[in-house]
Amino acid sequence: MTRLHTPICDLFEIDVPIFQAGMARYTTPELVAAVSNAGGLGIIGGLGRTPDELRSEIRQVRELTSRPFGVNHVVCQIDQAAVQMTLAQRVPVLSLAWGRAADLTYQAHEAGIKVVHMVGTPEEAGQVASDGADAIVAQGTEGGGHVGMMSTLPLVPQVVDIVGGVPVLAAGGIADGRGLAAVLMLGAQGALIGTRFLATPEARGKGHSKDVILNALGSQTVASRFYDDVMGKVWPGAIVRAVNHPLLEEWADRVQEWALAADQLRPSLEAALDAGDFVLAGESAGLVHDIVPAGELVSRILHQAEDLLATSSD
Ligand SMILES: Cc1cc2nc3c(=O)[nH]c(=O)nc-3n(C[C@H](O)[C@H](O)[C@H](O)COP(=O)(O)O)c2cc1C
């Protein structure tokens, strides 16, 4: 057993405290199963999938692994039919983010499903803890995709202090064993990792999106409401972090015009997303230097963190 086996591993019946973020349509059954087979917890992205698609993803993951896995749903964008299907499938873990969901948490528990709920502030952490979440993800603004405003370093210990013993995972900016070791020192019991898992053969990348991540420095990501304004999404409290792109540069100073010009801008944004030019990713992109099979990545991160912690306790 690894020395990094924290209580959250027993709670979720996994060996390694590394969760792969449920990232909308970027996850594949192969990615989720590879992480779970390596002892971590793979999570299927539910956002943007129809109930039928999601049912098929769950079936495929079950064919590829007998280990626990999760399904992610975004509360402020909820698709009730997809969520009810997820509960009916009695998946091991329901991953939630972006909004309170006390009823859903209750329903999940009734179905024997554990709930892990992601937040971006200490206040939200207190709320989802009182709603009954089994574990809380504290997501810092360094992360990729939709993020809040607080940084991981001050957020994680504040969440740990406020949730009264509910286990906490850290997310945002973690891509290697140094990050995992650091957040364990902050009081987290593990890490939830998104951007790093995009640079695996198993993740679904469009066009040359994986190369964009390999080539980006952390200083080359930007977070703003551009993506949601142009796509017409209402996502309270969120900004979206992506690798900088000519569209973002061109429109950077015209914030008031993003929503007004959405119809004009949307085709260009969608084309750039399809080509893999416009890439949602976090500051940890600057720590990603190779495409590694997801299972290998889990053990690489684990062993680096173990070595660092062993050295520091010598
Ligand atoms: C491309 C992409 C898509 C994402 N989609 C979702 C999603 O559908 N639901 C969700 O809860 N989080 C989503 N996230 C955020 C992750 O859950 C996680 O908090 C974040 O990736 C952690 O930071 P990191 O990217 O630095 O590892 C997404 C992140 C990325 C990079």
The ligand as a Gaussian input file, in Angstrom:
#p B3LYP/6-31G(d) Opt

LIG

0 1
 C      -11.242000      20.927000     -20.818000
 C      -11.828000      20.945000     -19.437000
 C      -13.167000      20.637000     -19.264000
 C      -13.729000      20.635000     -17.986000
 N      -15.036000      20.271000     -17.829000
 C      -15.548000      20.145000     -16.588000
 C      -16.877000      19.645000     -16.403000
 O      -17.592000      19.319000     -17.354000
 N      -17.334000      19.539000     -15.131000
 C      -16.564000      19.879000     -14.041000
 O      -17.039000      19.749000     -12.915000
 N      -15.320000      20.368000     -14.196000
 C      -14.793000      20.488000     -15.437000
 N      -13.504000      20.959000     -15.584000
 C      -12.722000      21.401000     -14.394000
 C      -12.085000      20.220000     -13.691000
 O      -13.088000      19.552000     -12.966000
 C      -10.991000      20.601000     -12.688000
 O      -11.517000      21.370000     -11.653000
 C       -9.805000      21.343000     -13.266000
 O       -9.406000      20.790000     -14.490000
 C       -8.657000      21.282000     -12.275000
 O       -7.588000      22.097000     -12.655000
 P       -6.405000      21.615000     -13.627000
 O       -6.968000      21.729000     -14.995000
 O       -5.319000      22.577000     -13.334000
 O       -6.035000      20.210000     -13.263000
 C      -12.930000      20.971000     -16.861000
 C      -11.585000      21.271000     -17.052000
 C      -11.021000      21.253000     -18.316000
 C       -9.550000      21.543000     -18.475000

